[in-house]
Amino acid sequence: MDEIDKIIKKHQDGAVLNLFVTAGSRKVVFPAGVNNWRKCIEISVSAPAKENKANKEVIKTVANFFEKPVNNVFVLTGAKNPKKTVFVKGVTVDFVSDRLRESLNGL
């Protein structure tokens, strides 16, 4: 799981992480796994990848996972791409890393 440390970056106001989104899935899953080749955490959302619906569901799902309000989660890059860089305000890299590791241990 050393790859998680390469996926999460420190920001003065929170943490930045790389996600790879699968839109149009049967169910929402986060984290759905680690994509070592793309250096991303995988997330599946049920919303389609059009009209910003998948991005909104990504924001909501990530916010719920880290127990933050949706206005603390931002898509920095990749708004029209499955590979996204997401900023979570008010969390530490250690908190994000620990939560992801906890959740991914069951996979």
MILUM-34164 format. One record per atom (N, C-alpha, C): residue number from 1; atom name; residue in one letter; x, y, z. Coordinates in nm, 4 decimals, m for minus. Layout:
N
+-----+------+------+----------+----------+----------+
: seq : atom : type :     east :    north :       up :
+-----+------+------+----------+----------+----------+
: NUM :   CA :    a :        X :        Y :        Z :
...
+-----+------+------+----------+----------+----------+
//
This chain:
107
+-----+------+------+----------+----------+----------+
: seq : atom : type :     east :    north :       up :
+-----+------+------+----------+----------+----------+
:   1 :    N :    m :   0.0812 :  m0.1209 :   0.0000 :
:   1 :   CA :    m :   0.0000 :   0.0000 :   0.0000 :
:   1 :    C :    m :   0.0849 :   0.1265 :   0.0000 :
:   2 :    N :    d :   0.2122 :   0.1152 :  m0.0295 :
:   2 :   CA :    d :   0.2983 :   0.2321 :  m0.0363 :
:   2 :    C :    d :   0.2535 :   0.3277 :  m0.1466 :
:   3 :    N :    e :   0.1799 :   0.2751 :  m0.2432 :
:   3 :   CA :    e :   0.1325 :   0.3577 :  m0.3539 :
:   3 :    C :    e :   0.0387 :   0.4675 :  m0.3062 :
:   4 :    N :    i :  m0.0348 :   0.4445 :  m0.1980 :
:   4 :   CA :    i :  m0.1271 :   0.5464 :  m0.1468 :
:   4 :    C :    i :  m0.0521 :   0.6743 :  m0.1142 :
:   5 :    N :    d :   0.0677 :   0.6612 :  m0.0603 :
:   5 :   CA :    d :   0.1461 :   0.7803 :  m0.0258 :
:   5 :    C :    d :   0.1822 :   0.8630 :  m0.1486 :
:   6 :    N :    k :   0.1917 :   0.7988 :  m0.2650 :
:   6 :   CA :    k :   0.2229 :   0.8704 :  m0.3883 :
:   6 :    C :    k :   0.0987 :   0.9354 :  m0.4488 :
:   7 :    N :    i :  m0.0182 :   0.8918 :  m0.4070 :
:   7 :   CA :    i :  m0.1443 :   0.9387 :  m0.4626 :
:   7 :    C :    i :  m0.1953 :   1.0623 :  m0.3885 :
:   8 :    N :    i :  m0.1580 :   1.0761 :  m0.2622 :
:   8 :   CA :    i :  m0.2063 :   1.1861 :  m0.1782 :
:   8 :    C :    i :  m0.0955 :   1.2890 :  m0.1617 :
:   9 :    N :    k :  m0.1310 :   1.4141 :  m0.1820 :
:   9 :   CA :    k :  m0.0349 :   1.5238 :  m0.1674 :
:   9 :    C :    k :  m0.0841 :   1.6209 :  m0.0605 :
:  10 :    N :    k :   0.0104 :   1.6765 :   0.0116 :
:  10 :   CA :    k :  m0.0216 :   1.7743 :   0.1153 :
:  10 :    C :    k :  m0.0524 :   1.9094 :   0.0517 :
:  11 :    N :    h :  m0.1496 :   1.9785 :   0.1075 :
:  11 :   CA :    h :  m0.1854 :   2.1146 :   0.0690 :
:  11 :    C :    h :  m0.1977 :   2.1919 :   0.1998 :
:  12 :    N :    q :  m0.1693 :   2.3207 :   0.1967 :
:  12 :   CA :    q :  m0.1714 :   2.3972 :   0.3225 :
:  12 :    C :    q :  m0.3082 :   2.3955 :   0.3904 :
:  13 :    N :    d :  m0.4155 :   2.3768 :   0.3131 :
:  13 :   CA :    d :  m0.5504 :   2.3768 :   0.3703 :
:  13 :    C :    d :  m0.6165 :   2.2394 :   0.3721 :
:  14 :    N :    g :  m0.5436 :   2.1364 :   0.3323 :
:  14 :   CA :    g :  m0.6039 :   2.0042 :   0.3292 :
:  14 :    C :    g :  m0.5166 :   1.9046 :   0.2564 :
:  15 :    N :    a :  m0.5801 :   1.8221 :   0.1729 :
:  15 :   CA :    a :  m0.5072 :   1.7192 :   0.0987 :
:  15 :    C :    a :  m0.5609 :   1.7118 :  m0.0436 :
:  16 :    N :    v :  m0.4719 :   1.6739 :  m0.1348 :
:  16 :   CA :    v :  m0.5062 :   1.6580 :  m0.2753 :
:  16 :    C :    v :  m0.4839 :   1.5117 :  m0.3106 :
:  17 :    N :    l :  m0.5826 :   1.4515 :  m0.3784 :
:  17 :   CA :    l :  m0.5654 :   1.3130 :  m0.4185 :
:  17 :    C :    l :  m0.6073 :   1.2928 :  m0.5629 :
:  18 :    N :    n :  m0.5446 :   1.1934 :  m0.6242 :
:  18 :   CA :    n :  m0.5738 :   1.1582 :  m0.7627 :
:  18 :    C :    n :  m0.6778 :   1.0470 :  m0.7638 :
:  19 :    N :    l :  m0.7819 :   1.0668 :  m0.8445 :
:  19 :   CA :    l :  m0.8885 :   0.9682 :  m0.8559 :
:  19 :    C :    l :  m0.9035 :   0.9238 :  m1.0007 :
:  20 :    N :    f :  m0.9459 :   0.8003 :  m1.0180 :
:  20 :   CA :    f :  m0.9866 :   0.7526 :  m1.1495 :
:  20 :    C :    f :  m1.1322 :   0.7114 :  m1.1374 :
:  21 :    N :    v :  m1.2194 :   0.7788 :  m1.2134 :
:  21 :   CA :    v :  m1.3638 :   0.7647 :  m1.1989 :
:  21 :    C :    v :  m1.4216 :   0.6727 :  m1.3062 :
:  22 :    N :    t :  m1.5045 :   0.5794 :  m1.2606 :
:  22 :   CA :    t :  m1.5856 :   0.4992 :  m1.3506 :
:  22 :    C :    t :  m1.7288 :   0.5463 :  m1.3322 :
:  23 :    N :    a :  m1.7804 :   0.6170 :  m1.4324 :
:  23 :   CA :    a :  m1.9170 :   0.6700 :  m1.4264 :
:  23 :    C :    a :  m2.0145 :   0.5682 :  m1.4819 :
:  24 :    N :    g :  m2.1409 :   0.5787 :  m1.4409 :
:  24 :   CA :    g :  m2.2444 :   0.4898 :  m1.4917 :
:  24 :    C :    g :  m2.2414 :   0.3505 :  m1.4322 :
:  25 :    N :    s :  m2.1808 :   0.3355 :  m1.3163 :
:  25 :   CA :    s :  m2.1735 :   0.2044 :  m1.2497 :
:  25 :    C :    s :  m2.3075 :   0.1691 :  m1.1855 :
:  26 :    N :    r :  m2.3237 :   0.0431 :  m1.1532 :
:  26 :   CA :    r :  m2.4467 :  m0.0003 :  m1.0868 :
:  26 :    C :    r :  m2.4594 :   0.0585 :  m0.9463 :
:  27 :    N :    k :  m2.3440 :   0.0722 :  m0.8780 :
:  27 :   CA :    k :  m2.3491 :   0.1295 :  m0.7439 :
:  27 :    C :    k :  m2.2265 :   0.2169 :  m0.7191 :
:  28 :    N :    v :  m2.2378 :   0.3010 :  m0.6196 :
:  28 :   CA :    v :  m2.1301 :   0.3929 :  m0.5830 :
:  28 :    C :    v :  m2.0347 :   0.3200 :  m0.4892 :
:  29 :    N :    v :  m1.9052 :   0.3216 :  m0.5231 :
:  29 :   CA :    v :  m1.8037 :   0.2572 :  m0.4401 :
:  29 :    C :    v :  m1.6827 :   0.3491 :  m0.4311 :
:  30 :    N :    f :  m1.6458 :   0.3851 :  m0.3081 :
:  30 :   CA :    f :  m1.5238 :   0.4623 :  m0.2850 :
:  30 :    C :    f :  m1.4658 :   0.4241 :  m0.1507 :
:  31 :    N :    p :  m1.3392 :   0.3869 :  m0.1489 :
:  31 :   CA :    p :  m1.2506 :   0.3612 :  m0.2601 :
:  31 :    C :    p :  m1.2802 :   0.2251 :  m0.3213 :
:  32 :    N :    a :  m1.2732 :   0.2192 :  m0.4531 :
:  32 :   CA :    a :  m1.3000 :   0.0938 :  m0.5239 :
:  32 :    C :    a :  m1.1716 :   0.0153 :  m0.5480 :
:  33 :    N :    g :  m1.0581 :   0.0755 :  m0.5161 :
:  33 :   CA :    g :  m0.9297 :   0.0099 :  m0.5343 :
:  33 :    C :    g :  m0.8212 :   0.1122 :  m0.5593 :
:  34 :    N :    v :  m0.7004 :   0.0616 :  m0.5806 :
:  34 :   CA :    v :  m0.5860 :   0.1466 :  m0.6127 :
:  34 :    C :    v :  m0.5385 :   0.1082 :  m0.7517 :
:  35 :    N :    n :  m0.5263 :   0.2062 :  m0.8374 :
:  35 :   CA :    n :  m0.4729 :   0.1831 :  m0.9713 :
:  35 :    C :    n :  m0.3266 :   0.2264 :  m0.9679 :
:  36 :    N :    n :  m0.2372 :   0.1301 :  m0.9485 :
:  36 :   CA :    n :  m0.0944 :   0.1604 :  m0.9350 :
:  36 :    C :    n :  m0.0355 :   0.2185 :  m1.0628 :
:  37 :    N :    w :  m0.0839 :   0.1735 :  m1.1770 :
:  37 :   CA :    w :  m0.0315 :   0.2215 :  m1.3045 :
:  37 :    C :    w :  m0.0637 :   0.3695 :  m1.3252 :
:  38 :    N :    r :  m0.1873 :   0.4087 :  m1.2922 :
:  38 :   CA :    r :  m0.2277 :   0.5487 :  m1.3082 :
:  38 :    C :    r :  m0.1973 :   0.6330 :  m1.1847 :
:  39 :    N :    k :  m0.1552 :   0.5701 :  m1.0765 :
:  39 :   CA :    k :  m0.1290 :   0.6371 :  m0.9489 :
:  39 :    C :    k :  m0.2547 :   0.7104 :  m0.9002 :
:  40 :    N :    c :  m0.3656 :   0.6354 :  m0.8938 :
:  40 :   CA :    c :  m0.4957 :   0.6909 :  m0.8562 :
:  40 :    C :    c :  m0.5706 :   0.5959 :  m0.7631 :
:  41 :    N :    i :  m0.6606 :   0.6550 :  m0.6853 :
:  41 :   CA :    i :  m0.7601 :   0.5788 :  m0.6120 :
:  41 :    C :    i :  m0.8796 :   0.5672 :  m0.7060 :
:  42 :    N :    e :  m0.9368 :   0.4491 :  m0.7167 :
:  42 :   CA :    e :  m1.0514 :   0.4293 :  m0.8052 :
:  42 :    C :    e :  m1.1812 :   0.4597 :  m0.7313 :
:  43 :    N :    i :  m1.2748 :   0.5178 :  m0.8039 :
:  43 :   CA :    i :  m1.4080 :   0.5467 :  m0.7511 :
:  43 :    C :    i :  m1.5100 :   0.5141 :  m0.8593 :
:  44 :    N :    s :  m1.6168 :   0.4484 :  m0.8210 :
:  44 :   CA :    s :  m1.7267 :   0.4185 :  m0.9128 :
:  44 :    C :    s :  m1.8482 :   0.4996 :  m0.8693 :
:  45 :    N :    v :  m1.9111 :   0.5660 :  m0.9652 :
:  45 :   CA :    v :  m2.0327 :   0.6422 :  m0.9367 :
:  45 :    C :    v :  m2.1414 :   0.5994 :  m1.0338 :
:  46 :    N :    s :  m2.2653 :   0.6095 :  m0.9912 :
:  46 :   CA :    s :  m2.3763 :   0.5661 :  m1.0760 :
:  46 :    C :    s :  m2.4196 :   0.6740 :  m1.1747 :
:  47 :    N :    a :  m2.3873 :   0.7981 :  m1.1470 :
:  47 :   CA :    a :  m2.4267 :   0.9075 :  m1.2364 :
:  47 :    C :    a :  m2.3524 :   0.8973 :  m1.3692 :
:  48 :    N :    p :  m2.4182 :   0.9399 :  m1.4767 :
:  48 :   CA :    p :  m2.3513 :   0.9378 :  m1.6077 :
:  48 :    C :    p :  m2.2468 :   1.0490 :  m1.6184 :
:  49 :    N :    a :  m2.1535 :   1.0290 :  m1.7086 :
:  49 :   CA :    a :  m2.0465 :   1.1276 :  m1.7286 :
:  49 :    C :    a :  m2.0916 :   1.2349 :  m1.8275 :
:  50 :    N :    k :  m2.1993 :   1.3006 :  m1.7955 :
:  50 :   CA :    k :  m2.2441 :   1.4125 :  m1.8781 :
:  50 :    C :    k :  m2.3159 :   1.5144 :  m1.7905 :
:  51 :    N :    e :  m2.3124 :   1.6377 :  m1.8361 :
:  51 :   CA :    e :  m2.3763 :   1.7489 :  m1.7654 :
:  51 :    C :    e :  m2.3263 :   1.7614 :  m1.6215 :
:  52 :    N :    n :  m2.2020 :   1.7270 :  m1.5987 :
:  52 :   CA :    n :  m2.1365 :   1.7416 :  m1.4685 :
:  52 :    C :    n :  m2.1957 :   1.6518 :  m1.3587 :
:  53 :    N :    k :  m2.2821 :   1.5580 :  m1.3961 :
:  53 :   CA :    k :  m2.3487 :   1.4729 :  m1.2966 :
:  53 :    C :    k :  m2.2501 :   1.3823 :  m1.2238 :
:  54 :    N :    a :  m2.1574 :   1.3215 :  m1.2969 :
:  54 :   CA :    a :  m2.0597 :   1.2325 :  m1.2326 :
:  54 :    C :    a :  m1.9692 :   1.3116 :  m1.1382 :
:  55 :    N :    n :  m1.9255 :   1.4308 :  m1.1790 :
:  55 :   CA :    n :  m1.8406 :   1.5130 :  m1.0925 :
:  55 :    C :    n :  m1.9115 :   1.5483 :  m0.9630 :
:  56 :    N :    k :  m2.0393 :   1.5817 :  m0.9724 :
:  56 :   CA :    k :  m2.1160 :   1.6149 :  m0.8511 :
:  56 :    C :    k :  m2.1255 :   1.4951 :  m0.7579 :
:  57 :    N :    e :  m2.1453 :   1.3765 :  m0.8164 :
:  57 :   CA :    e :  m2.1526 :   1.2564 :  m0.7325 :
:  57 :    C :    e :  m2.0166 :   1.2209 :  m0.6735 :
:  58 :    N :    v :  m1.9090 :   1.2444 :  m0.7479 :
:  58 :   CA :    v :  m1.7736 :   1.2241 :  m0.6942 :
:  58 :    C :    v :  m1.7534 :   1.3140 :  m0.5726 :
:  59 :    N :    i :  m1.7869 :   1.4412 :  m0.5852 :
:  59 :   CA :    i :  m1.7704 :   1.5369 :  m0.4755 :
:  59 :    C :    i :  m1.8506 :   1.4925 :  m0.3536 :
:  60 :    N :    k :  m1.9752 :   1.4566 :  m0.3748 :
:  60 :   CA :    k :  m2.0614 :   1.4134 :  m0.2639 :
:  60 :    C :    k :  m2.0070 :   1.2871 :  m0.1970 :
:  61 :    N :    t :  m1.9629 :   1.1911 :  m0.2774 :
:  61 :   CA :    t :  m1.9126 :   1.0636 :  m0.2250 :
:  61 :    C :    t :  m1.7839 :   1.0828 :  m0.1458 :
:  62 :    N :    v :  m1.6916 :   1.1615 :  m0.1997 :
:  62 :   CA :    v :  m1.5644 :   1.1873 :  m0.1309 :
:  62 :    C :    v :  m1.5911 :   1.2648 :  m0.0012 :
:  63 :    N :    a :  m1.6787 :   1.3637 :  m0.0060 :
:  63 :   CA :    a :  m1.7122 :   1.4412 :   0.1134 :
:  63 :    C :    a :  m1.7702 :   1.3512 :   0.2223 :
:  64 :    N :    n :  m1.8622 :   1.2641 :   0.1851 :
:  64 :   CA :    n :  m1.9214 :   1.1719 :   0.2833 :
:  64 :    C :    n :  m1.8171 :   1.0772 :   0.3415 :
:  65 :    N :    f :  m1.7293 :   1.0267 :   0.2577 :
:  65 :   CA :    f :  m1.6264 :   0.9328 :   0.3031 :
:  65 :    C :    f :  m1.5344 :   0.9962 :   0.4074 :
:  66 :    N :    f :  m1.4958 :   1.1212 :   0.3841 :
:  66 :   CA :    f :  m1.4058 :   1.1903 :   0.4771 :
:  66 :    C :    f :  m1.4799 :   1.2740 :   0.5811 :
:  67 :    N :    e :  m1.6136 :   1.2598 :   0.5846 :
:  67 :   CA :    e :  m1.6978 :   1.3286 :   0.6832 :
:  67 :    C :    e :  m1.6791 :   1.4801 :   0.6786 :
:  68 :    N :    k :  m1.6829 :   1.5342 :   0.5580 :
:  68 :   CA :    k :  m1.6692 :   1.6779 :   0.5348 :
:  68 :    C :    k :  m1.7900 :   1.7261 :   0.4553 :
:  69 :    N :    p :  m1.8247 :   1.8543 :   0.4681 :
:  69 :   CA :    p :  m1.9339 :   1.9060 :   0.3846 :
:  69 :    C :    p :  m1.8927 :   1.9089 :   0.2373 :
:  70 :    N :    v :  m1.9906 :   1.9004 :   0.1479 :
:  70 :   CA :    v :  m1.9601 :   1.8972 :   0.0048 :
:  70 :    C :    v :  m1.8886 :   2.0239 :  m0.0417 :
:  71 :    N :    n :  m1.9084 :   2.1347 :   0.0261 :
:  71 :   CA :    n :  m1.8383 :   2.2572 :  m0.0155 :
:  71 :    C :    n :  m1.6920 :   2.2590 :   0.0285 :
:  72 :    N :    n :  m1.6430 :   2.1490 :   0.0864 :
:  72 :   CA :    n :  m1.5010 :   2.1347 :   0.1212 :
:  72 :    C :    n :  m1.4272 :   2.0438 :   0.0223 :
:  73 :    N :    v :  m1.4957 :   2.0003 :  m0.0821 :
:  73 :   CA :    v :  m1.4353 :   1.9113 :  m0.1809 :
:  73 :    C :    v :  m1.4462 :   1.9761 :  m0.3188 :
:  74 :    N :    f :  m1.3337 :   1.9806 :  m0.3895 :
:  74 :   CA :    f :  m1.3272 :   2.0481 :  m0.5186 :
:  74 :    C :    f :  m1.2551 :   1.9606 :  m0.6210 :
:  75 :    N :    v :  m1.3057 :   1.9580 :  m0.7432 :
:  75 :   CA :    v :  m1.2347 :   1.8944 :  m0.8540 :
:  75 :    C :    v :  m1.1410 :   2.0009 :  m0.9111 :
:  76 :    N :    l :  m1.0108 :   1.9804 :  m0.8927 :
:  76 :   CA :    l :  m0.9125 :   2.0779 :  m0.9392 :
:  76 :    C :    l :  m0.8821 :   2.0608 :  m1.0871 :
:  77 :    N :    t :  m0.8624 :   1.9364 :  m1.1292 :
:  77 :   CA :    t :  m0.8348 :   1.9078 :  m1.2703 :
:  77 :    C :    t :  m0.9133 :   1.7848 :  m1.3119 :
:  78 :    N :    g :  m0.9394 :   1.7746 :  m1.4409 :
:  78 :   CA :    g :  m1.0045 :   1.6563 :  m1.4939 :
:  78 :    C :    g :  m1.1557 :   1.6620 :  m1.4941 :
:  79 :    N :    a :  m1.2141 :   1.7811 :  m1.4986 :
:  79 :   CA :    a :  m1.3598 :   1.7932 :  m1.4961 :
:  79 :    C :    a :  m1.4250 :   1.7161 :  m1.6107 :
:  80 :    N :    k :  m1.3559 :   1.7020 :  m1.7220 :
:  80 :   CA :    k :  m1.4116 :   1.6295 :  m1.8370 :
:  80 :    C :    k :  m1.3269 :   1.5071 :  m1.8702 :
:  81 :    N :    n :  m1.2679 :   1.4485 :  m1.7667 :
:  81 :   CA :    n :  m1.1763 :   1.3369 :  m1.7837 :
:  81 :    C :    n :  m1.1995 :   1.2384 :  m1.6700 :
:  82 :    N :    p :  m1.1851 :   1.1083 :  m1.6915 :
:  82 :   CA :    p :  m1.2025 :   1.0149 :  m1.5796 :
:  82 :    C :    p :  m1.0926 :   1.0265 :  m1.4741 :
:  83 :    N :    k :  m0.9748 :   1.0757 :  m1.5118 :
:  83 :   CA :    k :  m0.8681 :   1.0965 :  m1.4145 :
:  83 :    C :    k :  m0.8804 :   1.2380 :  m1.3596 :
:  84 :    N :    k :  m0.9011 :   1.2475 :  m1.2287 :
:  84 :   CA :    k :  m0.9266 :   1.3761 :  m1.1654 :
:  84 :    C :    k :  m0.8312 :   1.3998 :  m1.0490 :
:  85 :    N :    t :  m0.8026 :   1.5258 :  m1.0251 :
:  85 :   CA :    t :  m0.7314 :   1.5678 :  m0.9052 :
:  85 :    C :    t :  m0.8335 :   1.6393 :  m0.8182 :
:  86 :    N :    v :  m0.8495 :   1.5897 :  m0.6957 :
:  86 :   CA :    v :  m0.9528 :   1.6402 :  m0.6061 :
:  86 :    C :    v :  m0.8877 :   1.6950 :  m0.4795 :
:  87 :    N :    f :  m0.9348 :   1.8116 :  m0.4358 :
:  87 :   CA :    f :  m0.8871 :   1.8753 :  m0.3133 :
:  87 :    C :    f :  m0.9929 :   1.8580 :  m0.2048 :
:  88 :    N :    v :  m0.9486 :   1.8120 :  m0.0872 :
:  88 :   CA :    v :  m1.0369 :   1.7994 :   0.0288 :
:  88 :    C :    v :  m0.9855 :   1.8953 :   0.1352 :
:  89 :    N :    k :  m1.0652 :   1.9947 :   0.1652 :
:  89 :   CA :    k :  m1.0279 :   2.0989 :   0.2610 :
:  89 :    C :    k :  m1.0528 :   2.0504 :   0.4039 :
:  90 :    N :    g :  m0.9590 :   2.0816 :   0.4919 :
:  90 :   CA :    g :  m0.9775 :   2.0532 :   0.6338 :
:  90 :    C :    g :  m0.9404 :   1.9136 :   0.6777 :
:  91 :    N :    v :  m0.8595 :   1.8443 :   0.5986 :
:  91 :   CA :    v :  m0.8118 :   1.7108 :   0.6366 :
:  91 :    C :    v :  m0.6599 :   1.7084 :   0.6247 :
:  92 :    N :    t :  m0.5991 :   1.6158 :   0.6952 :
:  92 :   CA :    t :  m0.4540 :   1.5991 :   0.6836 :
:  92 :    C :    t :  m0.4248 :   1.4815 :   0.5917 :
:  93 :    N :    v :  m0.3046 :   1.4779 :   0.5394 :
:  93 :   CA :    v :  m0.2618 :   1.3661 :   0.4551 :
:  93 :    C :    v :  m0.2685 :   1.2365 :   0.5352 :
:  94 :    N :    d :  m0.2285 :   1.2407 :   0.6611 :
:  94 :   CA :    d :  m0.2327 :   1.1202 :   0.7450 :
:  94 :    C :    d :  m0.3748 :   1.0686 :   0.7629 :
:  95 :    N :    f :  m0.4699 :   1.1603 :   0.7849 :
:  95 :   CA :    f :  m0.6103 :   1.1214 :   0.8008 :
:  95 :    C :    f :  m0.6620 :   1.0552 :   0.6734 :
:  96 :    N :    v :  m0.6359 :   1.1166 :   0.5590 :
:  96 :   CA :    v :  m0.6800 :   1.0630 :   0.4308 :
:  96 :    C :    v :  m0.6170 :   0.9260 :   0.4065 :
:  97 :    N :    s :  m0.4875 :   0.9171 :   0.4276 :
:  97 :   CA :    s :  m0.4144 :   0.7922 :   0.4075 :
:  97 :    C :    s :  m0.4685 :   0.6815 :   0.4977 :
:  98 :    N :    d :  m0.4887 :   0.7119 :   0.6240 :
:  98 :   CA :    d :  m0.5398 :   0.6121 :   0.7192 :
:  98 :    C :    d :  m0.6792 :   0.5641 :   0.6816 :
:  99 :    N :    r :  m0.7688 :   0.6578 :   0.6460 :
:  99 :   CA :    r :  m0.9057 :   0.6207 :   0.6087 :
:  99 :    C :    r :  m0.9062 :   0.5325 :   0.4843 :
: 100 :    N :    l :  m0.8247 :   0.5685 :   0.3858 :
: 100 :   CA :    l :  m0.8198 :   0.4889 :   0.2638 :
: 100 :    C :    l :  m0.7627 :   0.3504 :   0.2900 :
: 101 :    N :    r :  m0.6561 :   0.3445 :   0.3659 :
: 101 :   CA :    r :  m0.5954 :   0.2132 :   0.3986 :
: 101 :    C :    r :  m0.6942 :   0.1243 :   0.4731 :
: 102 :    N :    e :  m0.7640 :   0.1826 :   0.5716 :
: 102 :   CA :    e :  m0.8651 :   0.1084 :   0.6484 :
: 102 :    C :    e :  m0.9684 :   0.0470 :   0.5555 :
: 103 :    N :    s :  m1.0191 :   0.1295 :   0.4663 :
: 103 :   CA :    s :  m1.1246 :   0.0858 :   0.3762 :
: 103 :    C :    s :  m1.0748 :  m0.0145 :   0.2726 :
: 104 :    N :    l :  m0.9537 :   0.0054 :   0.2243 :
: 104 :   CA :    l :  m0.8998 :  m0.0819 :   0.1197 :
: 104 :    C :    l :  m0.8519 :  m0.2169 :   0.1727 :
: 105 :    N :    n :  m0.8289 :  m0.2291 :   0.3015 :
: 105 :   CA :    n :  m0.7850 :  m0.3569 :   0.3571 :
: 105 :    C :    n :  m0.8863 :  m0.4670 :   0.3331 :
: 106 :    N :    g :  m1.0132 :  m0.4322 :   0.3220 :
: 106 :   CA :    g :  m1.1166 :  m0.5310 :   0.2976 :
: 106 :    C :    g :  m1.1260 :  m0.5761 :   0.1532 :
: 107 :    N :    l :  m1.0550 :  m0.5104 :   0.0626 :
: 107 :   CA :    l :  m1.0640 :  m0.5458 :  m0.0798 :
: 107 :    C :    l :  m0.9647 :  m0.6532 :  m0.1181 :
+-----+------+------+----------+----------+----------+
//
